[in-house]
Structure formats: structure tokens, C-alpha cells
């Protein structure tokens, strides 16, 4: 599923590059001109990976792309599924620094979660291995998120992708301030 209709970026290639090299130290200030897309966030855990990209289409609209990947036997990451959504119209630029919690309406705002069967043989009824993925918008007060034992530093723009094994109870995220103190807990289902 290596699509080229995204104006010079192919999701599986760029996601693998992001997993191998991590997020770049500096992101472009805005999209346009030479920068038609930019990686937003990366999460690797639970034998799953979620990557998020911002892209600018041919008519000037911003899009958020979130991709779910899982490793194959040889260790190579395979793109399982993904979702593309138009960025919120309030976002004139998805790469701008994140707002304060008072402007965002709380400490976290889930932008949407999706479930997907990542079984190697999806046409069999059992066993099914469901995975969920999504993106969360976090304010300036949140410096990091603890997922299980992992600490994920929140990018400057505040959009962070996550992937987790789908369970009835969901996954709990501990929102931490810049000093590592716990601010709140968010459950993603």
C-alpha cells in the first residue's frame, strides 16, 4: 500500500524512515513551497507503531494522516491501515506551537480513534488481533505522556499519535508536566 497520490510522500516509506530515525530535531515552521508534508509524531510500543504526518494538498488545505504499522517476521514494518482527515478549520497551521489548556478546553482532546484487525491471516475468524490507533491534541502544559512504562515526549505542536492492543478497558495515558509530575489520566478506547 505505497501510495504516491500524497504529493511526493509515500506513507509506508516515510513511516519506516520515521521509525528508523525518529522525529527530526526541527520541523518546518509551516507547510508550503518546498515542504508539502512533515512528520508530526511517532509512537512505537506493544509491537505496534503509529505515525502521523501533516500535509498540504494542491489547493492549500491541511490534512492529518495517521498510519498503523506492525512488524513482520523479518523485522520489517508493514503498513496495516491508516486514516486521513482534514485538519480542523481552526488550525490555520497544524505545525504552530500548541495552545494553553484553557484555550484547548482541557488537558487533552482525543481527535479520534480507530480499531483494526492486524492478524497475519485476516480472513480467518480466529485468532483476531485487534489494534487501535489515534491522535491526541495536548496543550502546552503537558510535556510528556507515560504509556505503561514508556515516556513519550510531546512534540512542540502538541499532536501525538498512539497505537495499542484494543481491549475493552482501553489504554491509560498519564499526562505529565515538563518536570515529570502527573497532571491527569486519559483513557483511550
C-alpha positions as CSV (number, residue, x, y, z in Angstrom):
1,X,0.0,0.0,0.0
2,X,2.7,2.5,-1.1
3,X,0.6,5.4,-2.4
4,X,2.1,8.2,-4.4
5,X,-1.0,10.4,-4.6
6,X,0.1,12.4,-1.5
7,X,2.2,14.9,-3.4
8,X,5.7,13.4,-3.1
9,X,5.3,11.3,0.1
10,X,4.5,7.6,0.4
11,X,3.1,6.6,3.8
12,X,4.9,3.3,4.1
13,X,8.3,4.7,3.1
14,X,8.1,7.8,5.2
15,X,6.7,5.8,8.2
16,X,9.6,3.3,8.0
17,X,12.1,6.2,7.8
18,X,10.4,7.8,10.8
19,X,10.6,4.6,12.9
20,X,14.3,4.0,11.9
21,X,15.5,7.6,12.5
22,X,12.9,9.1,14.9
23,X,11.4,12.5,14.6
24,X,13.6,15.2,13.1
25,X,15.1,17.7,15.6
26,X,13.5,20.6,13.7
27,X,10.2,20.6,11.8
28,X,9.4,23.2,9.2
29,X,7.6,26.3,10.6
30,X,4.8,25.9,8.1
31,X,3.9,23.8,5.1
32,X,4.1,25.2,1.6
33,X,6.6,25.7,-1.1
34,X,9.3,23.1,-0.6
35,X,7.6,21.4,2.4
36,X,4.4,19.8,1.3
37,X,4.4,17.3,4.2
38,X,6.0,16.9,7.6
39,X,6.2,14.2,10.2
40,X,4.2,15.1,13.3
41,X,4.7,12.3,15.7
42,X,5.8,8.7,16.3
43,X,4.8,6.1,18.8
44,X,6.4,2.6,18.9
45,X,5.2,0.2,21.5
46,X,3.3,-3.1,22.1
47,X,4.7,-4.4,18.7
48,X,2.8,-1.6,17.0
49,X,3.7,1.7,15.6
50,X,1.7,4.8,14.9
51,X,3.0,7.6,12.7
52,X,1.3,10.9,12.0
53,X,2.0,13.4,9.2
54,X,0.7,16.8,8.3
55,X,0.4,17.5,4.6
56,X,-0.7,20.3,2.3
57,X,-2.8,19.4,-0.7
58,X,-2.8,21.1,-4.1
59,X,-5.4,23.6,-3.1
60,X,-3.9,24.7,0.2
61,X,-5.9,22.5,2.7
62,X,-4.1,20.9,5.6
63,X,-4.6,17.2,6.2
64,X,-3.7,14.9,9.1
65,X,-2.6,11.4,8.2
66,X,-2.2,8.7,10.9
67,X,-0.8,5.3,9.9
68,X,-0.8,2.0,11.9
69,X,2.2,-0.4,11.3
70,X,3.2,-3.7,12.8
71,X,6.4,-5.7,12.3
72,X,6.6,-8.8,10.1
73,X,8.7,-11.8,10.9
74,X,11.9,-10.4,9.4
75,X,11.5,-7.2,11.5
76,X,10.4,-5.1,8.5
77,X,7.5,-2.8,9.4
78,X,4.3,-3.3,7.4
79,X,1.7,-0.7,6.9
80,X,-1.7,-2.1,8.1
81,X,-4.1,0.7,7.7
82,X,-4.4,4.5,8.1
83,X,-6.8,7.4,8.3
84,X,-6.7,10.7,6.6
85,X,-8.8,13.6,7.8
86,X,-8.9,17.3,7.1
87,X,-7.3,19.3,9.8
88,X,-9.6,21.4,12.0
89,X,-10.6,24.7,10.2
90,X,-9.4,26.5,13.4
91,X,-6.0,25.2,12.6
92,X,-4.5,27.6,10.0
93,X,-1.2,25.8,10.5
94,X,-1.0,22.4,12.2
95,X,2.7,22.9,13.0
96,X,2.2,26.0,15.1
97,X,3.1,25.7,18.8
98,X,0.4,24.2,20.9
99,X,-2.0,26.4,22.9
100,X,-2.6,26.5,26.6
101,X,-5.1,24.2,28.3
102,X,-7.5,27.0,28.8
103,X,-7.7,27.6,25.0
104,X,-7.8,23.9,24.2
105,X,-10.6,23.2,26.6
106,X,-8.8,20.8,28.9
107,X,-5.5,18.9,29.3
108,X,-6.2,16.6,26.3
109,X,-8.5,16.3,23.3
110,X,-8.6,12.9,21.5
111,X,-9.0,13.6,17.8
112,X,-10.4,10.2,17.0
113,X,-9.5,6.5,17.5
114,X,-9.9,3.6,15.1
115,X,-9.8,-0.2,15.6
116,X,-8.2,-2.6,13.0
117,X,-7.5,-6.3,12.8
118,X,-3.8,-6.8,12.5
119,X,-3.9,-10.6,12.3
120,X,-1.4,-12.0,9.7
121,X,-4.3,-14.0,8.2
122,X,-7.2,-11.6,8.5
123,X,-9.8,-13.8,6.6
124,X,-9.7,-16.4,9.4
125,X,-12.3,-15.9,12.1
126,X,-9.9,-16.6,14.9
127,X,-7.5,-15.6,16.2
128,X,-8.1,-11.9,15.7
129,X,-5.6,-9.4,16.9
130,X,-7.3,-6.1,17.2
131,X,-5.2,-2.9,17.5
132,X,-6.4,0.6,18.0
133,X,-4.7,3.8,17.0
134,X,-5.5,7.5,17.1
135,X,-4.1,11.0,17.7
136,X,-4.4,13.2,20.7
137,X,-4.0,17.0,20.9
138,X,-2.2,18.1,24.0
139,X,-1.7,21.6,25.5
140,X,1.5,23.5,26.3
141,X,1.2,22.4,30.0
142,X,1.8,18.7,29.1
143,X,5.4,17.9,28.5
144,X,5.3,14.1,28.2
145,X,2.9,11.2,28.3
146,X,3.5,7.9,30.1
147,X,2.0,4.8,28.4
148,X,2.7,1.8,30.5
149,X,6.4,2.1,31.3
150,X,7.2,4.3,28.3
151,X,7.6,8.0,28.4
152,X,6.7,9.8,25.2
153,X,7.9,13.5,24.9
154,X,5.1,15.6,23.3
155,X,6.2,17.5,20.2
156,X,6.0,21.3,20.2
157,X,2.8,21.3,18.1
158,X,1.0,19.1,20.6
159,X,-0.3,16.3,18.3
160,X,0.7,12.9,19.4
161,X,-0.2,9.6,17.7
162,X,-0.6,6.4,19.7
163,X,-1.2,2.7,19.0
164,X,-2.3,0.0,21.4
165,X,-3.8,-3.5,21.5
166,X,-7.5,-3.0,21.6
167,X,-9.1,-4.1,24.8
168,X,-12.4,-3.4,26.4
169,X,-10.8,-1.3,29.1
170,X,-8.6,0.7,26.6
171,X,-5.2,2.2,27.5
172,X,-4.4,4.7,30.1
173,X,-2.2,7.7,29.4
174,X,-0.6,9.6,32.3
175,X,-0.2,13.2,31.3
176,X,2.9,14.7,32.8
177,X,4.1,18.3,33.1
178,X,7.5,19.4,32.0
179,X,9.1,18.4,35.3
180,X,7.6,14.9,35.2
181,X,4.7,15.4,37.7
182,X,1.4,13.7,36.9
183,X,-1.3,16.1,35.8
184,X,-4.1,13.8,34.8
185,X,-5.0,10.5,33.3
186,X,-6.7,10.0,29.9
187,X,-8.2,6.6,28.8
188,X,-8.3,5.9,25.1
189,X,-10.7,3.2,23.9
